[in-house]
Amino acid sequence: MPKYSFIAEAADTLSPGETTSARGTLSAPSPEAARKTVEASLRSRGYEPTEGITVTPN
């Protein structure tokens, strides 16, 4: 399965006005699948993606 790097900006849903960024790598069948995985992971941690997620092949 291909590897992708990602960078994401997200808002903290428990502390309005607070934002964070996340970056890393993951394996996924496509860039869209990688983006959806990152979105789900952020939401499960109490964050809402804001500026979109940049996904690039590794």
C-alpha positions as CSV (number, residue, x, y, z in Angstrom):
1,M,0.0,0.0,0.0
2,P,1.4,3.5,-0.9
3,K,2.6,5.8,1.9
4,Y,1.5,9.4,2.1
5,S,2.6,12.4,4.2
6,F,0.1,14.8,5.6
7,I,-0.2,18.2,7.2
8,A,-3.5,19.3,8.8
9,E,-4.8,22.4,10.6
10,A,-7.5,21.7,13.1
11,A,-9.7,23.6,15.7
12,D,-10.1,22.2,19.2
13,T,-13.8,21.5,19.7
14,L,-13.5,21.6,23.5
15,S,-11.6,25.0,23.6
16,P,-13.1,27.4,21.0
17,G,-10.5,29.6,19.4
18,E,-7.6,27.1,20.0
19,T,-6.1,25.5,16.9
20,T,-3.4,22.9,16.4
21,S,-1.5,21.4,13.5
22,A,-0.7,17.8,12.9
23,R,1.7,16.1,10.5
24,G,2.8,12.6,9.8
25,T,2.8,9.7,7.4
26,L,0.4,6.8,6.9
27,S,-0.3,4.0,4.4
28,A,-3.5,4.2,2.4
29,P,-4.8,2.9,-0.9
30,S,-5.3,6.5,-2.3
31,P,-4.7,10.1,-1.4
32,E,-8.5,10.5,-0.7
33,A,-8.5,7.5,1.6
34,A,-5.5,9.0,3.5
35,R,-7.3,12.4,3.8
36,K,-10.4,10.7,5.2
37,T,-8.3,8.7,7.7
38,V,-6.6,11.9,8.9
39,E,-10.0,13.6,9.3
40,A,-11.5,10.7,11.2
41,S,-8.4,10.6,13.5
42,L,-8.5,14.3,14.2
43,R,-12.3,14.2,15.0
44,S,-11.8,11.2,17.3
45,R,-9.4,13.3,19.3
46,G,-11.7,16.3,19.6
47,Y,-10.5,18.4,16.7
48,E,-12.3,19.6,13.6
49,P,-10.2,20.1,10.4
50,T,-10.2,23.7,9.4
51,E,-7.9,24.6,6.5
52,G,-8.1,21.3,4.8
53,I,-5.5,18.5,4.8
54,T,-2.5,18.4,2.5
55,V,-1.6,14.9,1.4
56,T,1.4,14.1,-0.7
57,P,2.9,10.8,-1.9
58,N,5.9,9.7,0.1
